[in-house]
Amino acid sequence: MDTSDFSVESMAKELNTKKKPPVLFLGSRTSSLFRNPPLVKVLLQNYTKRSYLIEQMTPIQRFHEWYRTLEEQFPSVSERHEILQTIFREKPVKGADLYVAELIKHKRFHCIITTNIGNELVPALLQSGIKDKAFEVIMPGSAKFTVPRMTINDLHNLIQAGDDVDASDIYTIVKASGDVGSMKYSICEYNIDSKEIFLDKYPELKACIEEIKEEDMLMVGFDYKWDRHILHTIFPRRVESLWYVNEEQTNKDSQLFFYLKACKAKCLEGTTGGYELFFWNLCALTLGRMPPEQRQQTLESIDEMLSEMRGIKEEIKKLNKKVDILLKQSTAHPLSHTHAKNNSPPPSINSPSTVPEEDRDTLKKLQQFEEN
């Protein structure tokens, strides 16, 4: 493993100078499940036996915890399948998915292997302006697996694109864990509806994925628990050109660490290796700009923050008025003879005896605000 000369800047330079673009691997941590959607929050808050630990958990720990909770509370496969489909129901395209789509559109990657069982990438590709017949999504049970042995090039040749789509503009997305839209997908190695090892059940998919051993690859968002079924399919590598990006440090005792070290992978781990931040930087540095849709969303987010700040400012004004009233009330009470004689301090404006009951909560909030 090598971390000394790998940065987002060096990756951008590589993408802009390579004659043949690398394969892009997107792991389960690039899924919207990992981004903590509302239904996942509800499951964690109301069903987990470890709800008191949720706030102390890292995003990765929460990601693992919510599915453990789902299995414990909903033993029925059909129930779990329905919940997963609800979580993945189409939402507005935003964030890192747009950055990835923009890089694909500009031919920085020619093939995408993903273990994300959701469908976030396809709407992002369409929104970026890529024609729907310019890419093909390959997954278990699709018509593309009617032949016993297939390579990435075979997949390209099988795509029936229109005359307005150039052959060099065809992109392949291989869903290595299947898709939640069917019952043919993997959760933590096993098929959702059985205890069969996922890639053993679909050997044609395994054969397709093994082709990337011959290709340069950027690997982002691998999750050791959810993606372990693919580990021995993409490793050991037959070429040494591998870039590994993750927000978590790789366990030095893991099989993944051994594989990364064996192929001399260039690694970027920690905060800058998170899906959103990494592709935000990579898109900006590689293309010199952000996707138009993302620029608009950024402006809208700024407007929302400004609106919230104006609301906070108004609340502060109201609190200041309350304080003025409280101060006037406190100075209206002269020192009692007892206080003067005993040299004891005058009643504090925080004292229950001087603050009207209906104003005590307001004063308490103000004190907390000033302390913070």
C-alpha positions as CSV (number, residue, x, y, z in Angstrom):
1,M,0.0,0.0,0.0
2,D,1.2,3.5,-0.9
3,T,-0.2,6.7,0.5
4,S,2.7,9.0,0.0
5,D,2.0,10.2,-3.6
6,F,-1.7,9.7,-3.9
7,S,-4.1,12.6,-3.6
8,V,-7.3,13.8,-5.3
9,E,-5.1,16.1,-7.4
10,S,-2.9,13.3,-8.6
11,M,-5.9,11.2,-9.4
12,A,-7.4,14.0,-11.5
13,K,-4.1,14.3,-13.4
14,E,-4.1,10.6,-14.1
15,L,-7.7,10.7,-15.4
16,N,-6.9,13.6,-17.7
17,T,-3.8,12.0,-19.2
18,K,-4.7,8.2,-19.5
19,K,-5.3,7.0,-23.0
20,K,-7.7,4.3,-21.7
21,P,-10.0,5.3,-18.8
22,P,-10.0,3.0,-15.8
23,V,-12.8,0.9,-14.4
24,L,-14.8,2.6,-11.6
25,F,-15.7,0.4,-8.6
26,L,-18.4,1.8,-6.4
27,G,-18.9,-0.1,-3.1
28,S,-21.9,-0.3,-0.8
29,R,-20.8,2.8,1.1
30,T,-21.7,4.9,-2.0
31,S,-25.3,3.8,-1.5
32,S,-28.0,6.1,-0.2
33,L,-28.5,3.6,2.7
34,F,-25.1,4.8,4.0
35,R,-26.2,8.4,3.7
36,N,-28.8,7.7,6.5
37,P,-32.2,8.4,4.8
38,P,-35.2,9.1,7.0
39,L,-36.5,5.5,7.2
40,V,-33.2,4.3,8.3
41,K,-33.2,6.9,11.1
42,V,-36.7,5.7,12.1
43,L,-35.6,2.1,12.3
44,L,-32.5,3.0,14.4
45,Q,-34.4,5.3,16.8
46,N,-37.4,3.0,17.4
47,Y,-36.3,-0.6,16.9
48,T,-32.6,-1.1,17.8
49,K,-31.7,-2.4,21.2
50,R,-28.7,-0.1,21.1
51,S,-30.5,3.1,20.4
52,Y,-28.7,4.8,23.3
53,L,-25.4,4.3,21.3
54,I,-26.6,5.7,18.0
55,E,-25.3,9.2,18.5
56,Q,-21.9,7.9,19.3
57,M,-21.7,5.6,16.3
58,T,-19.8,6.5,13.2
59,P,-21.7,6.4,9.8
60,I,-20.1,3.1,9.1
61,Q,-21.3,1.6,12.4
62,R,-24.8,3.0,11.9
63,F,-24.8,1.5,8.4
64,H,-24.1,-2.0,9.9
65,E,-26.4,-1.5,12.9
66,W,-29.5,-0.6,10.9
67,Y,-29.5,-3.8,8.9
68,R,-28.8,-5.9,12.0
69,T,-31.9,-4.3,13.4
70,L,-33.9,-4.9,10.3
71,E,-33.1,-8.6,10.4
72,E,-33.9,-8.8,14.2
73,Q,-37.2,-7.0,14.0
74,F,-38.4,-8.2,10.6
75,P,-37.6,-11.9,10.1
76,S,-39.8,-12.1,7.0
77,V,-37.8,-11.8,3.8
78,S,-40.8,-10.1,2.1
79,E,-41.0,-7.5,4.8
80,R,-37.3,-6.7,4.6
81,H,-37.6,-6.5,0.8
82,E,-40.5,-4.1,1.0
83,I,-38.7,-1.8,3.5
84,L,-35.5,-1.8,1.3
85,Q,-37.6,-0.9,-1.8
86,T,-39.2,1.9,0.2
87,I,-35.9,3.3,1.2
88,F,-34.5,3.2,-2.3
89,R,-37.6,4.6,-3.9
90,E,-36.6,7.3,-6.5
91,K,-35.6,10.6,-5.0
92,P,-34.2,13.8,-6.6
93,V,-30.7,13.3,-7.9
94,K,-28.1,15.1,-6.0
95,G,-24.6,15.1,-4.6
96,A,-21.9,12.6,-5.4
97,D,-24.1,10.7,-7.9
98,L,-24.1,13.8,-10.1
99,Y,-20.4,14.2,-9.8
100,V,-19.8,10.5,-10.9
101,A,-22.3,10.9,-13.8
102,E,-20.5,14.0,-15.0
103,L,-17.1,12.2,-15.0
104,I,-18.6,9.2,-16.8
105,K,-20.2,11.6,-19.4
106,H,-16.7,13.1,-20.1
107,K,-15.3,9.6,-20.6
108,R,-13.1,9.5,-17.5
109,F,-14.5,5.9,-16.8
110,H,-15.6,3.4,-19.3
111,C,-17.1,0.7,-17.1
112,I,-18.7,0.8,-13.6
113,I,-18.8,-2.1,-11.3
114,T,-21.0,-1.4,-8.3
115,T,-22.2,-3.4,-5.2
116,N,-24.8,-0.7,-4.5
117,I,-28.2,-2.4,-4.8
118,G,-30.0,0.9,-5.3
119,N,-30.5,2.7,-8.6
120,E,-29.2,6.2,-7.8
121,L,-26.7,6.3,-10.6
122,V,-29.0,5.7,-13.6
123,P,-31.2,8.8,-13.0
124,A,-27.9,10.8,-12.4
125,L,-26.6,9.6,-15.8
126,L,-29.9,10.6,-17.5
127,Q,-29.9,14.0,-15.8
128,S,-26.3,14.6,-16.9
129,G,-27.5,14.3,-20.6
130,I,-26.4,10.8,-21.4
131,K,-29.0,9.1,-23.6
132,D,-30.6,6.1,-22.0
133,K,-29.5,3.9,-25.0
134,A,-25.9,4.9,-24.4
135,F,-25.5,2.8,-21.3
136,E,-26.6,-0.7,-20.3
137,V,-27.2,-1.9,-16.8
138,I,-26.1,-5.5,-16.4
139,M,-27.4,-7.6,-13.4
140,P,-28.4,-11.2,-12.6
141,G,-31.2,-12.4,-14.8
142,S,-30.7,-9.9,-17.6
143,A,-30.8,-11.0,-21.2
144,K,-27.1,-10.3,-21.5
145,F,-26.3,-13.4,-19.5
146,T,-27.7,-15.9,-22.1
147,V,-24.1,-17.0,-23.1
148,P,-22.0,-19.0,-20.8
149,R,-18.8,-16.9,-20.8
150,M,-18.8,-13.2,-21.4
151,T,-16.3,-10.3,-21.3
152,I,-16.8,-6.6,-20.9
153,N,-16.2,-6.2,-24.6
154,D,-18.8,-8.8,-25.4
155,L,-21.3,-6.8,-23.3
156,H,-20.5,-3.7,-25.4
157,N,-21.0,-5.6,-28.6
158,L,-24.4,-6.9,-27.4
159,I,-25.8,-3.4,-26.8
160,Q,-28.2,-2.4,-29.5
161,A,-27.6,1.3,-29.7
162,G,-29.3,3.7,-32.2
163,D,-27.5,5.4,-35.1
164,D,-27.2,8.6,-33.0
165,V,-25.0,6.9,-30.4
166,D,-21.3,6.4,-31.2
167,A,-19.8,3.1,-30.1
168,S,-17.2,4.9,-28.0
169,D,-20.0,6.6,-26.1
170,I,-21.4,3.3,-24.7
171,Y,-21.1,2.8,-21.0
172,T,-21.5,-0.5,-19.0
173,I,-22.8,-0.7,-15.4
174,V,-22.4,-4.1,-13.9
175,K,-24.4,-4.5,-10.7
176,A,-22.3,-7.0,-8.8
177,S,-24.8,-7.3,-5.9
178,G,-27.9,-7.2,-8.0
179,D,-30.7,-4.6,-7.8
180,V,-33.3,-4.0,-5.1
181,G,-35.9,-3.8,-7.8
182,S,-35.8,-7.6,-8.1
183,M,-35.4,-10.4,-5.6
184,K,-32.0,-11.1,-7.1
185,Y,-29.6,-9.1,-4.9
186,S,-27.1,-9.7,-2.2
187,I,-27.1,-8.5,1.4
188,C,-23.8,-9.3,3.2
189,E,-22.8,-12.0,0.7
190,Y,-26.0,-14.0,0.5
191,N,-28.9,-13.7,-1.9
192,I,-31.9,-11.9,-0.2
193,D,-34.3,-14.9,-0.6
194,S,-31.9,-17.7,0.2
195,K,-28.7,-18.7,2.0
196,E,-26.9,-19.2,-1.3
197,I,-23.6,-17.3,-1.8
198,F,-24.6,-14.7,-4.3
199,L,-21.9,-15.0,-6.9
200,D,-22.1,-18.9,-6.7
201,K,-25.8,-18.5,-7.7
202,Y,-24.9,-16.3,-10.6
203,P,-21.5,-17.6,-12.0
204,E,-22.0,-15.7,-15.2
205,L,-21.9,-12.4,-13.2
206,K,-18.7,-13.6,-11.5
207,A,-17.1,-14.3,-14.8
208,C,-17.9,-10.9,-16.1
209,I,-16.5,-9.1,-13.0
210,E,-13.2,-11.1,-13.2
211,E,-12.4,-9.2,-16.4
212,I,-11.6,-6.1,-14.4
213,K,-8.5,-7.9,-13.0
214,E,-6.9,-6.8,-16.3
215,E,-8.0,-3.2,-16.1
216,D,-6.8,-0.1,-14.1
217,M,-9.3,0.6,-11.4
218,L,-10.5,3.3,-9.0
219,M,-12.1,1.6,-6.0
220,V,-14.4,3.8,-3.8
221,G,-16.6,3.0,-0.9
222,F,-15.8,-0.7,-0.3
223,D,-17.5,-2.1,2.8
224,Y,-15.9,-5.2,4.3
225,K,-19.2,-6.6,5.7
226,W,-21.5,-5.9,2.7
227,D,-19.0,-6.3,-0.2
228,R,-17.0,-9.3,1.0
229,H,-18.6,-11.6,-1.6
230,I,-16.8,-9.8,-4.4
231,L,-13.4,-9.6,-2.7
232,H,-11.9,-12.8,-4.1
233,T,-13.4,-12.0,-7.5
234,I,-11.6,-8.7,-8.1
235,F,-8.5,-9.8,-6.2
236,P,-5.7,-10.8,-6.7
237,R,-5.1,-8.2,-9.4
238,R,-3.3,-9.0,-12.6
239,V,-2.2,-5.4,-13.0
240,E,-0.8,-3.2,-10.3
241,S,-2.7,0.0,-11.2
242,L,-5.3,0.3,-8.4
243,W,-6.4,3.4,-6.5
244,Y,-8.3,2.7,-3.3
245,V,-10.4,5.4,-1.6
246,N,-12.3,5.0,1.6
247,E,-13.3,7.1,4.7
248,E,-12.2,4.3,7.0
249,Q,-8.7,3.0,7.6
250,T,-8.2,-0.6,6.3
251,N,-7.7,-3.1,9.1
252,K,-4.1,-4.4,8.9
253,D,-5.2,-7.9,9.8
254,S,-7.8,-8.1,7.0
255,Q,-7.7,-10.0,3.7
256,L,-8.4,-6.7,2.0
257,F,-5.2,-5.1,3.5
258,F,-3.2,-8.1,2.2
259,Y,-4.6,-7.7,-1.3
260,L,-4.1,-4.0,-1.4
261,K,-0.5,-4.4,-0.2
262,A,0.2,-7.2,-2.8
263,C,-0.8,-5.0,-5.7
264,K,0.9,-1.9,-4.3
265,A,-2.4,0.0,-4.3
266,K,-2.4,3.8,-3.9
267,C,-4.6,4.5,-1.0
268,L,-6.5,7.6,0.2
269,E,-8.2,6.9,3.5
270,G,-9.9,9.0,6.1
271,T,-12.2,12.1,5.8
272,T,-11.1,13.0,2.3
273,G,-11.9,9.4,1.2
274,G,-15.7,9.8,1.8
275,Y,-17.9,9.4,-1.3
276,E,-19.4,12.9,-1.4
277,L,-16.2,14.9,-0.6
278,F,-13.9,12.8,-2.8
279,F,-16.0,13.0,-5.9
280,W,-16.8,16.7,-5.3
281,N,-13.1,17.4,-5.4
282,L,-12.3,14.9,-8.2
283,C,-15.0,16.4,-10.5
284,A,-13.9,20.0,-9.8
285,L,-10.2,19.2,-10.3
286,T,-10.7,16.9,-13.4
287,L,-13.2,19.0,-15.3
288,G,-12.5,22.4,-13.8
289,R,-16.2,22.9,-12.9
290,M,-19.2,21.3,-11.2
291,P,-22.3,19.8,-12.9
292,P,-24.8,22.6,-13.7
293,E,-27.5,20.8,-11.7
294,Q,-25.2,20.7,-8.7
295,R,-24.4,24.4,-8.9
296,Q,-28.1,25.2,-8.8
297,Q,-28.6,22.9,-5.8
298,T,-25.7,24.5,-4.1
299,L,-27.3,28.0,-4.6
300,E,-30.6,26.6,-3.2
301,S,-28.8,25.2,-0.2
302,I,-27.1,28.6,0.5
303,D,-30.5,30.3,0.3
304,E,-31.9,27.8,2.8
305,M,-28.9,28.5,5.2
306,L,-29.3,32.2,4.8
307,S,-33.1,31.9,5.6
308,E,-32.3,29.9,8.7
309,M,-29.7,32.4,9.8
310,R,-32.3,35.2,9.4
311,G,-34.7,33.2,11.6
312,I,-32.0,32.7,14.3
313,K,-31.2,36.5,14.2
314,E,-34.9,37.3,14.8
315,E,-35.0,34.8,17.7
316,I,-32.0,36.5,19.3
317,K,-33.7,39.9,19.0
318,K,-36.7,38.5,20.8
319,L,-34.5,37.0,23.5
320,N,-32.7,40.4,24.0
321,K,-36.0,42.1,24.5
322,K,-36.9,39.6,27.1
323,V,-33.6,40.2,28.9
324,D,-34.2,43.9,28.9
325,I,-37.5,43.3,30.6
326,L,-36.0,41.0,33.1
327,L,-33.2,43.4,34.0
328,K,-35.7,46.2,34.5
329,Q,-37.8,44.0,36.8
330,S,-34.7,43.0,38.8
331,T,-33.6,46.6,39.4
332,A,-37.1,47.6,40.5
333,H,-36.6,45.6,43.7
334,P,-34.3,47.4,46.3
335,L,-31.9,45.4,48.5
336,S,-33.7,44.2,51.6
337,H,-32.4,45.1,55.1
338,T,-31.5,41.5,55.7
339,H,-29.3,41.3,52.6
340,A,-27.5,44.6,53.5
341,K,-26.9,43.5,57.1
342,N,-25.5,40.1,56.2
343,N,-23.4,41.5,53.3
344,S,-25.1,38.8,51.2
345,P,-25.4,39.4,47.4
346,P,-28.6,40.8,46.0
347,P,-31.0,38.3,44.4
348,S,-29.7,37.2,41.0
349,I,-31.8,37.9,37.9
350,N,-31.6,34.1,37.5
351,S,-33.2,33.5,40.9
352,P,-36.7,32.0,40.8
353,S,-37.8,34.8,43.2
354,T,-37.1,37.5,40.7
355,V,-37.9,35.9,37.3
356,P,-41.5,35.4,36.4
357,E,-42.3,31.7,35.9
358,E,-43.3,32.1,32.3
359,D,-39.9,33.7,31.5
360,R,-37.6,31.2,33.2
361,D,-37.3,28.9,30.1
362,T,-36.5,31.8,27.9
363,L,-33.7,33.0,30.3
364,K,-32.3,29.5,30.5
365,K,-32.2,29.2,26.7
366,L,-30.4,32.6,26.5
367,Q,-27.8,31.5,29.0
368,Q,-27.2,28.3,27.1
369,F,-26.9,30.3,23.8
370,E,-24.3,32.7,25.4
371,E,-22.3,29.8,26.9
372,N,-22.1,28.1,23.4
